[in-house]
Amino acid sequence: MTAGSRPLVPSRLAPGGVAHGGSRAPRSTIGAYIALTKPRIIELLLITTVPTMVLAADAWPSTWLVIITLIGGTLAAGGANAINMYVDRDIDALMERTRHRPLVTGAVSPRNALIFAVSLEIAAFVVLWAGANLLSAVLALSATVFYVGVYTLWLKRTSRQNIVIGGAAGAVPVLVGWAAVNNSVEWTPVVLFAAIFFWTPPHFWALALRYADDYRAANVPMLPAIVPFKAAHVQMVGHTVALVASTLILVPVAGNLGMIYTVSAVLLGAAFLAATIRLGRNPTESASMRVFGFSITYVTVLFAAMTLDVLV
């Protein structure tokens, strides 16, 4: 049996043992600092920000405002991710997937990483306050406080619901985007927040299924690593159903979305739900990574359809 077709069954891996393929170490000091910010995660957060700004303006907003919001959001998310790496450097050393991170390899010292992270957060707050408004700056900072304080420091190592609750920080960019345009938080961005909130667990648990041995090695109670696969799968399906419902509720709540978004939400939602259900029938590592990959495609295309619907 190949690694990709390996069933997702409970197993244990002693600390320091081999789990699955890990990340590559940065080749330069600049690369190490960039790696601290987790650029791929930032890209995913920003994918939801601009479409939300378009929806808030019911047109293309000021390009300068979009640029400022993206810069501020990038700095805030990068700072939060760097603080996360600072706190988690001990368990990152135990997991194959994270053992090449800069604080594990020594490419960046813990002190310098923390200074870098805090500097990014200060810069983010200043940029958003000066270029957009105070509300967007406060919301961005609140996401960092929640991500670090609630998820990283509290729930990640203590609760199987860590990503369910803590993952809410990843939904805040839609609130930031809306606030940057309208200087308010209304029901439309709250529904968008709910959609990302429900999307996060099936998205992340699909990855966690593939790297369950890593989480066991680090003694992190990520749901797929500590419960039978069927139990984790039921929760994945449940969150996916709630996600699809949220994306459809958005149509009457927003009031300015038409057939492009509605049809896209129905088709993409059906495909995501089908992929999640199918994982239960074919619980392999390769199947879980296909669900993970599609989850990224799902949110990207859905928010692109939202933008297109408003602008066309």
C-alpha positions in Angstrom: 0.0 0.0 0.0 1.4 3.4 -0.9 1.7 6.3 1.6 -1.1 8.2 -0.2 -3.5 5.3 0.1 -2.7 4.6 3.7 -5.9 4.4 5.8 -6.4 7.0 8.4 -6.2 4.8 11.4 -5.1 5.6 15.0 -1.4 5.2 15.5 1.3 6.5 17.7 4.7 8.1 17.0 7.3 8.6 19.6 8.7 12.1 19.9 11.5 12.6 17.4 10.2 9.8 15.2 9.3 10.1 11.5 5.8 11.1 10.7 5.1 12.7 7.3 6.9 15.0 4.9 8.0 18.2 6.5 8.6 21.8 5.3 11.9 23.1 4.0 14.1 25.4 6.0 14.5 29.0 4.7 17.8 29.6 2.9 18.4 33.2 4.1 17.8 35.5 7.1 15.2 37.5 5.2 13.5 34.2 4.1 13.5 33.1 7.8 11.7 36.3 8.9 9.2 35.9 6.0 8.6 32.3 7.0 7.7 33.5 10.5 4.7 35.2 9.1 3.3 32.1 7.4 2.7 33.7 4.0 0.4 31.0 2.7 -2.0 31.5 5.5 -1.9 35.3 4.9 -2.8 34.8 1.3 -5.8 32.8 2.3 -7.0 35.5 4.8 -6.6 38.2 2.2 -8.7 36.3 -0.4 -11.7 37.0 1.8 -10.9 40.6 2.5 -11.1 42.3 -0.9 -14.4 40.6 -2.0 -15.9 41.7 1.3 -14.8 45.3 0.6 -16.5 45.1 -2.8 -19.7 43.8 -1.2 -19.6 46.5 1.4 -19.2 49.3 -1.2 -21.6 47.6 -3.7 -18.9 48.5 -6.2 -15.2 48.6 -6.5 -14.0 50.6 -3.5 -11.2 53.1 -3.5 -8.1 51.3 -4.8 -6.0 53.2 -2.3 -8.2 51.9 0.5 -8.0 48.4 -0.8 -4.2 48.6 -0.8 -4.0 50.1 2.7 -6.4 47.4 4.0 -4.3 44.6 2.4 -1.1 46.0 3.8 -2.6 46.4 7.3 -4.2 43.0 7.2 -0.9 41.4 6.0 1.1 43.0 8.8 -1.5 42.0 11.4 -1.8 38.4 10.3 2.0 38.1 9.9 2.6 39.4 13.4 0.0 37.0 14.8 1.6 34.1 13.0 5.0 35.0 14.2 3.8 35.2 17.8 2.2 31.8 17.3 5.6 30.4 16.2 7.3 32.0 19.1 4.9 30.3 21.6 4.9 27.0 19.8 8.6 26.6 19.1 8.8 23.7 21.6 6.1 21.5 19.9 7.2 22.6 16.4 10.5 20.8 17.1 8.5 17.6 17.8 6.5 17.6 14.6 7.9 16.6 11.2 5.8 19.1 9.4 7.1 22.1 11.4 10.6 21.0 12.4 12.2 23.3 9.8 10.6 26.5 11.1 13.0 29.3 11.8 12.7 29.2 15.6 13.3 25.4 15.6 16.4 25.6 13.4 17.8 28.7 15.1 17.7 30.8 12.0 15.9 33.5 14.1 16.3 33.8 17.9 13.1 33.8 20.0 13.8 37.4 21.2 14.2 38.7 17.7 11.1 36.9 16.5 9.0 38.4 19.3 10.3 41.9 18.6 9.6 41.4 14.9 6.1 40.1 15.6 5.2 43.0 18.0 6.6 45.5 15.5 4.3 44.1 12.8 1.3 44.4 15.0 2.1 48.0 15.9 2.6 48.8 12.2 -0.6 47.1 11.3 -2.6 49.1 13.8 -1.0 52.4 12.7 -1.5 51.7 9.0 -5.2 50.7 9.4 -6.0 53.6 11.7 -4.3 56.2 9.5 -5.4 54.8 6.2 -8.8 53.4 6.9 -10.3 53.9 10.3 -10.0 53.1 14.0 -12.6 50.3 13.9 -10.7 48.3 11.3 -7.5 48.7 13.3 -9.1 47.5 16.5 -10.7 44.5 14.8 -7.4 43.5 13.3 -5.7 43.8 16.7 -8.6 41.8 18.3 -8.0 38.9 15.9 -4.4 38.8 17.0 -5.3 38.9 20.7 -7.8 36.1 20.1 -5.5 34.0 18.0 -2.6 34.2 20.4 -4.5 34.4 23.7 -7.4 32.0 23.2 -6.1 29.6 20.5 -2.3 29.4 20.9 -1.9 29.9 24.7 -5.1 28.3 25.9 -7.0 26.0 23.6 -4.4 24.5 21.3 -2.8 22.3 23.9 -5.8 21.7 26.1 -9.0 21.2 24.1 -10.1 19.1 21.2 -12.3 22.1 20.1 -9.2 24.2 19.7 -9.5 24.9 16.0 -13.3 25.3 16.3 -13.2 28.2 18.7 -9.7 29.5 18.1 -10.2 29.4 14.3 -12.6 32.3 14.7 -9.6 34.6 14.4 -9.3 33.6 10.8 -12.8 34.9 10.1 -12.1 38.4 11.4 -10.6 39.7 8.1 -14.1 39.9 6.6 -15.1 42.2 9.5 -11.9 44.3 8.9 -12.7 44.6 5.2 -16.2 45.7 5.8 -15.2 48.1 8.5 -12.6 49.7 6.3 -15.2 50.6 3.8 -18.3 51.4 6.0 -16.7 52.1 9.4 -19.3 49.7 10.9 -20.1 46.0 11.5 -23.5 44.9 10.2 -25.3 41.6 9.7 -23.8 41.0 6.3 -20.2 40.7 7.5 -21.4 38.8 10.6 -22.9 36.1 8.2 -19.6 36.1 6.2 -17.8 35.7 9.5 -20.0 32.7 10.3 -19.2 31.2 6.9 -15.5 31.3 7.5 -15.9 30.2 11.1 -17.7 27.0 9.9 -15.3 26.5 6.9 -12.2 26.5 9.1 -12.7 23.1 11.0 -13.3 20.9 7.9 -10.5 22.7 6.1 -8.0 22.3 8.9 -9.1 18.9 10.1 -8.6 17.5 6.6 -4.9 18.5 7.0 -4.8 17.3 10.6 -6.0 13.9 9.4 -3.0 13.6 7.2 -0.6 14.8 10.0 -2.3 13.1 13.0 0.9 11.4 14.0 2.6 14.8 14.3 0.0 16.1 16.7 0.2 12.9 18.8 3.9 13.3 18.9 3.6 16.8 20.3 0.7 15.9 22.5 -1.6 18.4 20.9 -5.3 17.3 21.2 -6.3 18.1 17.6 -9.6 16.3 17.1 -8.6 13.9 14.3 -5.6 12.8 16.3 -7.4 11.9 19.5 -10.8 10.5 18.4 -11.8 7.7 16.1 -12.0 8.8 12.4 -15.7 8.3 12.3 -16.3 10.8 15.1 -14.1 13.4 13.5 -15.7 12.8 10.2 -19.2 13.4 11.6 -18.1 16.8 12.9 -16.5 17.7 9.6 -19.7 17.0 7.8 -21.7 18.9 10.3 -19.5 22.0 10.0 -19.7 21.8 6.2 -23.5 21.8 6.3 -23.4 24.8 8.5 -21.0 26.5 6.1 -23.1 25.9 3.1 -26.2 27.2 4.9 -24.3 30.4 5.9 -23.3 31.1 2.4 -26.9 30.8 1.2 -28.3 32.9 4.1 -25.9 35.6 2.9 -28.0 36.2 -0.2 -31.1 37.7 1.5 -29.1 39.3 4.2 -26.8 41.2 1.8 -29.5 42.1 -0.6 -27.1 42.9 -3.5 -26.1 39.4 -4.6 -27.6 37.8 -7.6 -27.5 34.6 -9.6 -23.7 34.5 -10.2 -23.1 34.2 -6.5 -26.1 32.1 -5.6 -25.5 29.4 -8.2 -21.8 29.4 -7.3 -22.6 29.0 -3.6 -25.0 26.1 -4.4 -22.7 24.2 -6.7 -19.5 24.8 -4.7 -21.3 23.9 -1.5 -22.6 20.7 -2.9 -19.2 19.8 -4.2 -17.5 20.5 -0.8 -20.2 18.6 1.1 -19.9 15.6 -1.4 -16.1 15.6 -1.0 -16.3 15.6 2.8 -18.9 12.8 2.8 -16.8 10.8 0.3 -13.9 11.0 2.7 -15.8 8.9 5.1 -16.1 6.2 2.5 -12.4 6.4 1.5 -10.5 7.4 4.6 -7.0 7.7 3.2 -4.3 10.3 3.6 -4.5 11.2 -0.1 -8.2 11.6 0.1 -7.9 13.9 3.2 -5.4 16.1 1.3 -7.8 16.3 -1.7 -10.5 17.6 0.7 -8.0 20.1 2.1 -6.9 21.3 -1.3 -10.5 21.6 -2.5 -11.4 23.6 0.6 -9.0 26.3 -0.5 -10.3 26.2 -4.0 -13.9 26.5 -2.6 -13.3 29.6 -0.6 -11.3 31.3 -3.4 -13.9 30.7 -6.1 -16.8 31.5 -3.8 -15.4 34.9 -2.9 -14.4 35.5 -6.5 -18.0 34.8 -7.5 -19.1 37.3 -4.9 -16.9 40.0 -6.4 -18.0 39.2 -9.9 -21.7 39.3 -9.0 -21.4 42.8 -7.5 -19.2 44.3 -10.2 -21.0 42.8 -13.3 
